[in-house]
Amino acid sequence: MISDLSPKQINWTPSYSNQHKIPFGNYVLFEELNDIITTSKITTVERPIYNILHNADSIHGNYVIINSQFMPDELDRNELLNFASRGNQVFISANQLSIDLLDTLEIQSQYEWDFGEMIKQAGKNFKETKVFFSYPDLSDSDTTIVKLSASSHPYFKPNDSLDIKPIAIGSFSTDSMVNFIAVPIGDGTIYLHSNPQIFTNFNILENDVTNYISTCLSFLPDEPTIWDEYYKDGRSTEQAQSPLRVVFQNRSIRWAYYLLLGGLLLYMFVLAKRKQRIIPILKPFTNDTLDFVRTIGALYVQQGNNVNIAKKRILYFRDQLASKYYLDHFDFNNEFK
C-alpha cells in the first residue's frame, strides 16, 4: 500500500516496444501507424527475421525495425537483404547498426558530439536538436525540434566506392549530417534512420513530431507491414520467454509476487527452527550364544559321530583342568586313574 501511494518515478529505460507507454516506448507510434498506412494490415512479429522470411517468397510489403541498436546475425541479415531485393521496403531506425550490414550497404556511421547545454526534464538530461528533410520534394518542410538524451548523434556517410548510391532524405543540425537515407537494393529499398528516440512516446507527445514521423514513414508504400518486436531493448531474452513476464510487467502483481516469495522463505525458516530430525530407534544387541550352541549340537546329531564328540569332550575336560587346577602336563594312563 505504501508503494502504491508513494510517487512513481518515471521509467526512462529505452524499450522501443509497442506495448510500453513509458517515455522511450513505441506505444503511441504503433497506435497511430494505422493512420499512416491506412489500407494495409500491420502484423507484429516476435521472432528472428530468418524465422519469418526464410522460404517465404509470398510475403511482401514493408518491414519496420526501431530500436537503439540493430545487430542481426548473418542468417537474419541475408534474409532481410533478400526480402528488400525482391521489391519490398525495409525501414530501420537505430543508433547503432551492424558493421556487416553497413559494409554490405557501403555506408559508414559516424558520430557528432555536442557538448552544449543540456536540458533537464523529469530527472533526465536532453539535448535539443533540429531535424529537417533535404529531399528535393520535401526541402520546403518545416524544421522540427526534437529532444535526444545523448550527446553523440550518429549520421550516415557513403563509402568512397559508390556501387550502391544512397539517397539522402533527412539531416540534423547541418545538411552534411544525414540521419535518414534510402539505399536501393535490387528492386526494393532499405531506409536507414539514425535517431530512433524521435519515434518514441516522449518526443511524439512532448515535441509534436507527428508530421516529421509521418513524412519519414510515408516513403513506405501502402502495403502489408511487419512490425518487429524481437530486436528490442525492452525484450529481455529470459523474461520475454518466461511465463512470469506478465507478473513482472505489472507493478502491483510484481510486489505481490515478491511478498509471496518472502513469506514462503520466512515460513520455511521458522518451520526449520521448530522441527528437528527424527531420532532413529537403536535396537539392543542380542545374545546369540544359545542359538549357536543349538546349531552346533544339531550338526553333531545329524552326523552321528559319537567318537569325535567323546574326543572333543576329553579335550574340553583337559582344558578345564589346566585353567582351573593348573594341571597342564599329564596323560590319561593307569597312574592317572
C-alpha positions as CSV (number, residue, x, y, z in Angstrom):
1,M,0.0,0.0,0.0
2,I,2.9,2.4,0.8
3,S,4.4,1.6,-2.5
4,D,1.2,2.4,-4.4
5,L,0.7,5.7,-2.5
6,S,4.3,6.8,-3.0
7,P,5.2,9.0,-6.1
8,K,6.1,6.9,-9.0
9,Q,9.4,7.6,-10.7
10,I,9.5,7.9,-14.4
11,N,11.0,4.9,-16.1
12,W,13.5,6.2,-18.7
13,T,14.6,2.8,-19.7
14,P,14.7,2.5,-23.5
15,S,12.4,-0.3,-24.7
16,Y,11.0,0.7,-28.1
17,S,8.2,-1.8,-27.6
18,N,4.8,-1.2,-29.0
19,Q,3.3,-2.4,-25.6
20,H,5.2,0.1,-23.4
21,K,3.8,3.5,-22.5
22,I,7.0,4.6,-20.8
23,P,8.8,7.7,-22.4
24,F,11.1,5.6,-24.6
25,G,8.5,3.1,-25.7
26,N,6.7,3.0,-29.1
27,Y,3.1,2.6,-27.9
28,V,1.8,5.9,-29.4
29,L,3.6,5.4,-32.7
30,F,2.2,1.9,-33.1
31,E,-1.3,3.1,-32.3
32,E,-1.0,5.9,-34.9
33,L,0.6,3.6,-37.5
34,N,-2.8,2.7,-39.0
35,D,-3.3,6.4,-39.8
36,I,-0.1,6.4,-41.9
37,I,-0.5,3.0,-43.5
38,T,-4.3,3.2,-43.9
39,T,-5.5,0.3,-46.0
40,S,-3.0,-2.4,-45.3
41,K,-2.6,-4.9,-42.5
42,I,0.0,-4.4,-39.8
43,T,1.5,-7.6,-38.3
44,T,3.6,-7.8,-35.1
45,V,6.3,-10.4,-35.0
46,E,8.4,-11.6,-32.0
47,R,10.7,-14.0,-33.8
48,P,14.0,-13.6,-35.7
49,I,13.9,-12.3,-39.3
50,Y,15.1,-15.7,-40.6
51,N,12.2,-17.5,-39.0
52,I,9.8,-15.0,-40.6
53,L,11.2,-14.6,-44.1
54,H,13.0,-17.9,-44.9
55,N,11.4,-19.7,-47.8
56,A,8.5,-17.2,-47.6
57,D,8.6,-15.6,-51.0
58,S,4.9,-14.9,-50.8
59,I,5.5,-12.3,-48.0
60,H,5.7,-8.9,-49.5
61,G,5.4,-5.3,-48.2
62,N,7.3,-3.4,-45.5
63,Y,9.4,-4.5,-42.6
64,V,9.8,-1.9,-39.8
65,I,12.5,-2.1,-37.1
66,I,13.0,0.6,-34.5
67,N,15.5,0.1,-31.6
68,S,18.6,1.7,-30.1
69,Q,20.7,-0.9,-31.9
70,F,20.2,-3.5,-34.7
71,M,22.7,-6.3,-34.7
72,P,21.3,-9.2,-36.8
73,D,23.4,-12.3,-37.3
74,E,24.4,-13.5,-40.8
75,L,21.2,-15.5,-41.4
76,D,18.9,-12.7,-40.4
77,R,20.9,-10.1,-42.4
78,N,20.9,-12.1,-45.6
79,E,17.1,-12.8,-45.3
80,L,16.4,-9.1,-44.8
81,L,18.5,-8.1,-47.8
82,N,16.8,-10.8,-50.0
83,F,13.5,-9.5,-48.8
84,A,14.3,-6.0,-49.9
85,S,15.8,-7.1,-53.2
86,R,12.5,-8.8,-54.2
87,G,10.9,-5.4,-54.4
88,N,10.0,-4.8,-50.7
89,Q,10.8,-1.9,-48.4
90,V,12.7,-2.1,-45.1
91,F,12.7,0.7,-42.5
92,I,15.4,0.6,-39.8
93,S,15.9,3.3,-37.2
94,A,18.7,2.6,-34.8
95,N,21.6,4.5,-33.2
96,Q,24.0,1.6,-33.8
97,L,23.9,-0.7,-36.8
98,S,25.7,-3.9,-37.5
99,I,29.1,-3.3,-39.1
100,D,28.4,-6.2,-41.6
101,L,25.1,-4.6,-42.6
102,L,26.8,-1.2,-43.1
103,D,29.6,-2.7,-45.2
104,T,27.1,-4.6,-47.4
105,L,25.2,-1.3,-48.0
106,E,28.5,0.6,-48.4
107,I,27.6,3.0,-45.7
108,Q,29.6,4.5,-42.8
109,S,28.2,5.5,-39.5
110,Q,29.9,8.5,-37.8
111,Y,29.1,10.5,-34.7
112,E,28.7,14.2,-34.0
113,W,29.5,15.1,-30.4
114,D,27.5,18.0,-28.9
115,F,28.8,19.2,-25.5
116,G,26.5,22.2,-25.4
117,E,24.0,22.9,-22.6
118,M,21.8,20.1,-21.6
119,I,18.1,20.5,-20.7
120,K,17.0,18.6,-17.6
121,Q,13.4,17.3,-17.6
122,A,11.9,15.0,-15.1
123,G,15.4,13.9,-13.9
124,K,16.7,13.3,-17.4
125,N,19.1,15.3,-19.4
126,F,18.2,16.1,-23.0
127,K,19.8,17.9,-25.9
128,E,17.6,19.9,-28.3
129,T,18.4,19.1,-31.9
130,K,16.8,20.2,-35.1
131,V,15.9,17.7,-37.8
132,F,14.7,18.5,-41.3
133,F,14.4,16.9,-44.8
134,S,16.9,17.6,-47.6
135,Y,15.0,15.5,-50.1
136,P,14.1,17.8,-53.1
137,D,10.3,17.3,-52.8
138,L,10.5,17.9,-49.0
139,S,13.1,20.7,-48.8
140,D,10.4,23.3,-48.0
141,S,9.0,21.4,-45.0
142,D,9.5,23.0,-41.6
143,T,12.4,22.2,-39.3
144,T,11.4,20.0,-36.3
145,I,13.0,20.4,-32.9
146,V,13.5,17.1,-31.0
147,K,15.0,16.2,-27.7
148,L,17.6,13.4,-27.6
149,S,19.1,12.0,-24.4
150,A,22.7,11.5,-25.7
151,S,25.5,14.0,-26.5
152,S,26.5,11.9,-29.5
153,H,24.4,11.9,-32.6
154,P,25.1,9.3,-35.3
155,Y,24.8,10.2,-39.0
156,F,25.5,8.3,-42.3
157,K,28.2,8.8,-44.9
158,P,28.5,6.8,-48.1
159,N,31.8,4.9,-48.7
160,D,34.2,6.0,-51.4
161,S,33.1,3.1,-53.6
162,L,29.7,4.0,-54.9
163,D,28.4,0.8,-56.3
164,I,25.3,1.5,-54.3
165,K,24.1,5.1,-54.4
166,P,22.1,6.0,-51.3
167,I,19.7,8.9,-51.4
168,A,19.9,11.5,-48.6
169,I,16.4,12.2,-47.3
170,G,16.9,14.0,-44.0
171,S,19.5,15.6,-41.8
172,F,20.0,17.1,-38.4
173,S,21.9,20.2,-37.4
174,T,23.5,20.7,-40.8
175,D,23.0,19.3,-44.3
176,S,26.2,17.2,-44.1
177,M,24.9,15.2,-41.1
178,V,22.5,12.9,-42.9
179,N,20.3,10.9,-40.5
180,F,17.8,9.5,-43.0
181,I,18.9,7.8,-46.2
182,A,17.4,5.4,-48.8
183,V,19.6,2.6,-50.1
184,P,18.3,0.8,-53.3
185,I,18.7,-3.0,-53.1
186,G,17.6,-4.9,-56.2
187,D,14.0,-4.0,-56.8
188,G,13.4,-2.7,-53.3
189,T,14.8,-0.1,-50.8
190,I,16.3,-0.1,-47.3
191,Y,15.6,3.1,-45.4
192,L,18.1,3.8,-42.6
193,H,17.3,6.3,-39.8
194,S,19.9,7.1,-37.1
195,N,17.7,8.7,-34.3
196,P,15.2,6.1,-33.0
197,Q,14.3,8.3,-30.0
198,I,12.4,10.6,-32.3
199,F,9.8,7.8,-32.8
200,T,9.3,7.3,-29.0
201,N,6.3,8.3,-26.9
202,F,8.3,11.1,-25.3
203,N,9.1,13.0,-28.5
204,I,5.7,12.4,-30.0
205,L,3.8,13.7,-27.0
206,E,6.3,16.3,-25.8
207,N,7.6,17.9,-29.0
208,D,4.9,17.1,-31.5
209,V,7.0,15.3,-34.1
210,T,3.9,13.7,-35.7
211,N,4.4,15.4,-39.0
212,Y,8.1,14.5,-39.2
213,I,7.4,10.8,-38.4
214,S,4.5,10.7,-40.8
215,T,6.8,12.0,-43.5
216,C,9.5,9.5,-42.7
217,L,7.1,6.6,-42.9
218,S,5.3,7.9,-45.9
219,F,8.1,6.6,-48.0
220,L,6.8,3.1,-47.3
221,P,4.1,2.1,-49.8
222,D,0.6,1.3,-48.6
223,E,1.2,-2.5,-48.4
224,P,1.2,-5.1,-45.6
225,T,3.6,-4.1,-42.9
226,I,5.6,-6.3,-40.5
227,W,6.4,-4.5,-37.2
228,D,9.3,-6.1,-35.4
229,E,9.1,-6.8,-31.7
230,Y,12.1,-9.2,-31.5
231,Y,15.1,-6.8,-31.8
232,K,14.0,-4.6,-28.8
233,D,15.9,-3.3,-25.8
234,G,12.8,-3.9,-23.8
235,R,12.7,-7.5,-24.7
236,S,14.9,-9.2,-22.1
237,T,15.7,-12.7,-23.5
238,E,15.0,-14.6,-20.3
239,Q,12.0,-12.5,-19.2
240,A,10.3,-12.4,-22.6
241,Q,10.3,-16.2,-22.8
242,S,9.4,-16.6,-19.1
243,P,5.8,-17.4,-18.1
244,L,6.3,-14.8,-15.3
245,R,6.7,-11.9,-17.9
246,V,3.1,-10.8,-17.2
247,V,3.9,-10.7,-13.4
248,F,7.0,-8.5,-13.9
249,Q,5.3,-6.1,-16.2
250,N,2.5,-5.2,-13.7
251,R,3.8,-3.3,-10.7
252,S,1.2,-4.4,-8.2
253,I,1.4,-8.1,-9.2
254,R,5.1,-7.9,-9.1
255,W,5.1,-6.7,-5.5
256,A,2.6,-9.4,-4.6
257,Y,4.9,-12.0,-6.1
258,Y,7.8,-10.7,-4.1
259,L,5.8,-10.7,-0.8
260,L,4.7,-14.3,-1.6
261,L,8.3,-15.4,-2.0
262,G,9.3,-13.6,1.1
263,G,6.5,-15.2,3.1
264,L,7.4,-18.7,1.9
265,L,11.1,-18.2,2.8
266,L,10.1,-16.9,6.3
267,Y,7.7,-19.9,6.8
268,M,10.4,-22.3,5.8
269,F,12.9,-20.7,8.2
270,V,10.6,-20.7,11.2
271,L,9.4,-24.2,10.4
272,A,13.0,-25.5,10.3
273,K,13.7,-23.9,13.7
274,R,10.6,-25.6,15.3
275,K,11.1,-29.1,13.9
276,Q,14.0,-31.5,14.4
277,R,15.2,-34.5,12.6
278,I,13.6,-37.8,13.8
279,I,15.9,-39.7,16.2
280,P,16.3,-43.3,14.9
281,I,15.5,-46.2,17.3
282,L,18.6,-48.4,18.0
283,K,17.8,-52.0,18.8
284,P,20.0,-53.6,21.6
285,F,22.4,-56.3,20.7
286,T,21.0,-59.8,21.1
287,N,22.8,-62.7,22.8
288,D,23.0,-65.4,20.1
289,T,25.2,-67.8,22.1
290,L,22.4,-70.3,22.9
291,D,21.3,-70.3,19.2
292,F,24.9,-71.0,18.3
293,V,25.1,-74.0,20.7
294,R,21.9,-75.4,19.4
295,T,23.1,-75.1,15.8
296,I,26.4,-76.8,16.5
297,G,24.6,-79.6,18.5
298,A,22.2,-80.2,15.7
299,L,25.1,-80.6,13.3
300,Y,26.8,-83.2,15.5
301,V,23.5,-85.1,16.0
302,Q,23.0,-85.1,12.2
303,Q,26.4,-86.5,11.6
304,G,26.1,-89.2,14.4
305,N,29.9,-89.4,15.0
306,N,30.0,-90.2,18.7
307,V,33.7,-90.9,18.8
308,N,34.5,-87.4,17.6
309,I,32.2,-86.0,20.3
310,A,33.9,-88.1,23.0
311,K,37.4,-86.9,21.9
312,K,36.3,-83.2,22.0
313,R,34.8,-83.7,25.5
314,I,38.1,-85.1,26.7
315,L,39.9,-82.0,25.2
316,Y,37.5,-79.7,26.9
317,F,38.0,-81.6,30.2
318,R,41.8,-81.3,30.0
319,D,41.4,-77.6,29.2
320,Q,39.3,-77.1,32.3
321,L,41.9,-78.9,34.5
322,A,44.6,-76.8,33.0
323,S,42.8,-73.5,33.5
324,K,41.3,-74.2,37.0
325,Y,43.8,-76.6,38.7
326,Y,46.9,-75.8,36.6
327,L,47.4,-79.4,35.7
328,D,48.8,-78.9,32.3
329,H,51.2,-81.9,31.8
330,F,49.7,-85.3,32.4
331,D,48.5,-88.3,30.5
332,F,45.4,-90.3,30.9
333,N,47.1,-93.6,31.8
334,N,46.9,-96.2,34.6
335,E,48.7,-93.9,37.1
336,F,46.2,-91.1,36.5
337,K,43.4,-93.5,37.3
